[in-house]
């Protein structure tokens, strides 16, 4: 490796919603002339192939061992965070110290806050990469720093306002993550607070897969919170040189029950803006009650739809849901044949959303899905399930008016007749959300063009990283 190249390390969290945007960011850094070594576990090596093909001399990888432990249902995230630190920290430390030309900076996922300690030991800066938005991370920081206190924890509908955050959002008690409600004092949770969240706040910089037109007020808030201006929004980071489903099936990874071109051909036969795309992400499995309600609504509505259904094998080493959950009712596919298309497993989501026939997206509001829906300019139907998804839905509904609320977790579930009505309304052109969605899409696309806010933030980030080698 040439010593004149600016060499950085990229360390994604080994879950699809985290590693995919990190790889998209890596592509942007490679196109700006940096050399990148990415730390990756064996199961995710195939996802690197498109980057290796496009950047054979400037992309390198170092393989870290997979975590092979049984995770407890309630605290799996915290146990996993601690276990990954214990497994990977000494290996990474040795790798850096033995490398002839080690990276001058570490860009790591926000679940790897402990890499700030690694960076301090190596005397290099650590930059947080957040696959969630600035609003979501602002809320999370607030929860860890000043957890809300509930005098009546049995009242799950108690409202809690966060006046220190922009727009002073309000949440019911049941939407406060459970570890803030019932796991205080747990050693793994305390480890997470100190070695992940506090460490993130103390890191040299933060990178967001977002753009100023969407989250400018929260980006400025975070700059005040961390006490410096090294906070960059470089998104939306989406697939490079995207040309349809075949390319996405390689770049984004995953296994689908149908060839990617098949769903695109089916969409080609549908009218413009007439199809609803339904997907709850790579982790959420609907309970039987919600699945029956949703399929009933799709059947009653008469709208065209593509329904991506998660299969339980998609997330290894995570707690399993009941085998009775997530099952499509018998006969459903026969009854909607011709106007409904069901995909089990991975779907070419970016391609589907960008297709002219798709006019709406019923989503769990994971951050990647939210951005992909915004870029596509479709009407969003929100049904957040947990975590930052409630915050993301607020951003779409309350601050930009591009979304229609349909449900909230398992506590607020629509009747099938009402959901069917909203499905129809989302594609009939009568709702004001459509025009607003198109406007926000233009802002997102403009942000990454030369002169746009994200383009300029990326340039500033690359310059500061390059200056580290001087």
N, C-alpha and C positions, 0 to 999 in steps of 0.2 A: 504493500500500500504506500503510495506517495506521501511523503511527509508534508507536502505543500497543500494537500487536500484538507479541508476542514472536516474533521471526523467527529460525528456525534453518535450517541447510542439511543435507540428507541426500544422501549420496554412496555409492550401492551399487556393488559390483563387478559388471561386466556379464556375469554368468553366472546361469542360472536359479536354482540353489541358493542364491545370494547375494541377488539382487535381490528375489525373492519375499518372503522374511521381512523384508527392509528395508521393502518396501512395506506389509506388515502392521503393522510398527512405526510407520511414518509415519501409517497410519490411526489408531492409538491416540493418537499425539501430536496429530493434528488434532482428534480427539474431545475432547481435554483443553484445547482452545482455543488451541493454538499455530498459527502460520503457518509453512509449510514450503516451501522451494524445494528441489526434488530435481534433482540433476545426473544426466542420463541420456543415453545414446547413442541415435541415431535408431532402431535396430532394436528398442529396448525401450520406445519411446513408447507403443505400443498397450497395454502393461500398466498405464499410468497412468489409462486412461479411467474405470474404476470409481471411483477416488479423485477425479478431476475432477468426476464426476457427483454424488458425495456432498458434496464440499467445494469448490464452484466459486470461492469468494472467498478461501479460505485456503491453497490449494495452487497453487504455481507451479512452473515447470520451466525449466531452462536446458540446452540441447542441446550436448553435447560431441562431438567427432569420434570416429568409430570408429577402432580400431587396425587398420591394414591391412599386416601383415607376415607373412612365413612364419616359423612358430615351430619351433625344433629339438625333436625328440622328447623328449630327456632333460631339458632345462633350460627347457622352454617357459614354465613358471610364472614363473621368475625373469626370463627375458628379457621376458615380457609385463609384469611388475611395473615393471621399469625403463623400458620403452618408454612405458607409460601415464603414469608420472611425468613423463618428458620432454615428452610431448605435452600433458598436461592442466594441469600446474602453472602455466605462464605464463598460460594462458587463464583459469584460476580466479582467479589473483592479480589480473589486470586487471578481471575481473568484480566481485570484491569491492570493489576500490578505486573503481570507477566507479558503484557502486550507491548510490542515494540513502538507502536504509535497509537496509544489509547485515545478514546473519544475525549473531546474537550468539554462535553456537556452530556447530561443524561435527560432525555425526555421520557417520562414514565406516566402511566395511568394513575388517576387519582386514588385508586385502591392500593397503590404502591407508595403511599406516603413515606414509608420507612426508607425508601431510596434517598431521601434527603439526608439521612444519617450516613448512608453509603457515600453520597456525593461529598459530604463534609470531610469524611475520612480520606477521600481521594483528592480533596481540594479542587473540585470541579463544581459548577453550578448544576442544580437540578431544576428542571422545568416540569410543572404539572401539565398533563394533557387531560382535559375533561371531556369525556364523551357525552356528558350531560350539559345542559345550558347554564348560562350565568345566573339566571333566576333560580334554578334548581340548586346550584351550588351555594348561592347566597343564603337560601333557606336552610340548607343543610348545615352550613357554618353557624348560622344563628341557633339552630337546635342544639348543636354540640356545645356551643359557648354558653347559651342561656336557655337551658331546657325549660319548657313551660311546666307550670305546677297546676295541678287540678285538685281542688279541695273535695271534689266529688267524682272520683275516677270511674264510678259506675255509670255516670251520665255520659254516654259516648257521643252525645250530640252537643255537648258544651262547646261554645265557640271561643277560639283563641286568636287574637289579633297580634300581628307582628309589626308594630309601628316603626321599628328601626329599619325595616326593609322598604324600598321604594314601593309606592302604591298601597302600603300597609295591608298586605293580604290577610285574609281570615280563613281559618281551617277548623272544622269540627274535630273533637278529640280523637275520633276513630281514624282520621286521616294522618294523625301524628304517628310516625313509625313506631312499631311496637317496642323496640328496644329503648326508646325514650319514655315509654309508658310503664314498662314492667321489668326491665332488666338492669336497673341501676345497681352498680356494684359488681356485676359479673366481670371476672377478670379478662375475658376475651373482649368484651365490650369496652372496658377501660383501655385495653391495649389498642383497640381500634381508634378510640378518641385521641389518645396521645400520639400514637405512631403513624396514624393515617391522617386524620382530619387536622389536628394541630400542626403536624409536620407539613401538610399541604399549605397551610397559611404561612409557614415560615420559609417556604421554598423561594428560589430566586425569581421565578416567573410562572405565569399561568397561560395556557393556550386553550381556547375554546373553539369547538366546531359550531360556530354561530356567526352572526354578523351584526354590525352596529345598528342597522335599521330595525332589527328585531329585538335586540337586548341592550341597546346603548346605555340606558339608565342603570342597568344592573352591572354592566362592565365598569362604569364610573364608580358605582357603589363599591365594587370589589377593590378597585384601585385605592379607595380611601381605607378600606378594611385592612389591606395588606401593607399599606404605607409606601407604595411605589407605583410607577406607571408601566411596569413590565407585565401587562395583561393584554393579551392579543386575541382578537376574534378573526379567524382565518377561513371561516366556512361560508357556505356549506361545502365541506369536503366530500365530494361525490365521485363516482367512478371516473377515471381519466379516459378520454377519447371513447366515450360510451357509444356503441353502435348496435343496440338491440340486445335481445335476450341471450344470444349465444355468447357474446362478450361478457355479459353480466354473470352468466352461470360459471364462468371461469374466475372472474375477479372476485365475486362475492362469496363463492363457496356454497356448500350445502347440497343436500340430496333431495330431489323432488320426485313425486310420483308420476310426473308427466314431463316429456321433453319441453324445454323452454319455448321452442318455436311453435309448439302446439297451442299453447295458451295465446300467443301473439296472433296466430292465424285465426283463432276463435274471435279475438277482439276485433280483428280486421273486418269481421262480418257484422259488427254492431254499429249503430248510429253514434255520432259524436256526443260526448258527455252523457251517455245513457246508462253507463255501467257503474255499480258500486263495488269497490274493492274492499274486502273484509279481511282483516288480519290483526291478531292480538300479539304479534311478536314471537320471538324464539323461545321464551320462557313460560308464558302464561298458558295454562291449560284451563279452559272453561269448565266449571262444574256442570253436572248433568242438567241442573235447573236452568242455568244460563244458556247452555247449548240448545236445549229444547225450545226456549223462548226465542233465541236468535234464528234458528232454522224455521220456526213457525212464522216469524216476521218476514223473513226472506220469501217464504212461500206465499204468504198473504199479499205481499207488496206488488208482486207482478214485475218487479224491476229486474233487469239483467244484472248479474253479479259474478264476481270471482271470489271464492271463499278459500283462504289459506288456513289449513287446520294444523296445529302443532301436533307432532308425534312425540311420544314420551322419551324416545331415545336421543333426542337432540341435545340434551344437557347431561353429560356424564358427571358423576360424582356430586350431584345435587339431590336434595331430598325429592322423592317421588310423590306425585299426587295419587289419588285413588284410581285404580284401574277402571272404575266406572265413569270417570270424568273424561271429557273431551271426545266422547263418542257420538258420531252423527247418527241421528235416529234412522231406523230401518225404513227404507222406501223413499227417503228424502230426495236422493239424487235422481231416482226414477221420476218423481213427481215434478222436478224442476228441469228435467232434461231439455236442452235446447236453449234455455235462457240463463242457466246457472253452470258455473265451471268450478269444480272442487279440486284443490291441490293439497296433498298431504305431504308435510315436510317443508322443505325450503321452497321459496317462490322467487322468481325474478322481479322483485318488488319495484325497483327503480324503473324497469322497462314497462311494467304494468301501469304504474302511476302516470308515466309520461305518454302513454298511448292516448290518442285523440278520443277514443271511445269511453275512457274512464272520466267520470265527472265528480265522484265523491269517494271518500275513504273513511270507512268505519274502523277506528284505530284505538288501541290501548294507550296511545300517546307516549310511547317510548321516544326518546329524543331523536334517534336516527329516523324513525318513521315520521315523526313530526316534520323534520327538515325535508325529507323526501316528498312529503305531501305538499309542503309549502312551495318547493321548487316546481313541482308539477302544476301548481295553481288549482288544485281540486278543493272542493268543499270538504271540510273535515267533520266527521261525526265522532264525538269523543265518548269513550268509555274507559277512563283510567282505572287501573286495578290496584296499584300499590306504588310505594316509593315516590320518585320525582314525577310520576305520571300525573298526579293530581295538580302539581304546580304547572306542568307543561300545558295541561288542559286549560287552566286559568289564563295562561298567557294567550292562547288561541281565542278563547271565548270572550274574556272580559277586557283584554287590552287591544285586540286586533279585530275582533268580530268576524273571524273567518271560519268559525266552527259552530256546530249545533250540538248541544249537550244531549246525550242519550241515556247515560247511566254513570254511576260512580261505584266502583268496586262491587261487592256483593250486597252492600247495604242499600243502595238506591238503584233498583232494577226496573226498567220500563215494562209496561204491559206489551205483549206482542203486537196488539193492534196499534198502539201508539208508536212503537218502533217501526212498524210497517209504514205508517203515515210519514214518519220522518225520512225513511229511506226514499219514498216517492218524492217528497219535497226537495231532497238534496240533489236530485237530478232533473227536476222539471223546469229549472231556470227561474223560478219565482222568488227564490230567497236572495236577500242582499249579500249573503256571505260569498256568493260566486264572484261578484265584481271585486270585492275586497281581497279575495284569495288571488285573483289574477294580478292585482296591484302589488301584493306582497311578494308574489312570485317574481315579478319584474325587479323588485328591490333586491331579492336574494341573488338573482342572476347577475345583476349589475354590480353587486358587492365583490364578486370574484374576478371581474374584468379589470383590465389595466386602468388604474385611476380610481377603482372602487375601494371601499373601506377595508375589505378583507385582503385584497391584493396588496394594499399599502401596508397593512399590519404584517403580512407575511414577509414583505420586503424588509421591514424594520427588524423582525425577528431574525431573519437570515443574516442581516448586517451585524447585529449584536453577537450572534453565535460565531460569525466569521472573525470578529474582532478579538474573540477569546484566544485565538491562535497566534496573534501578533505579539 
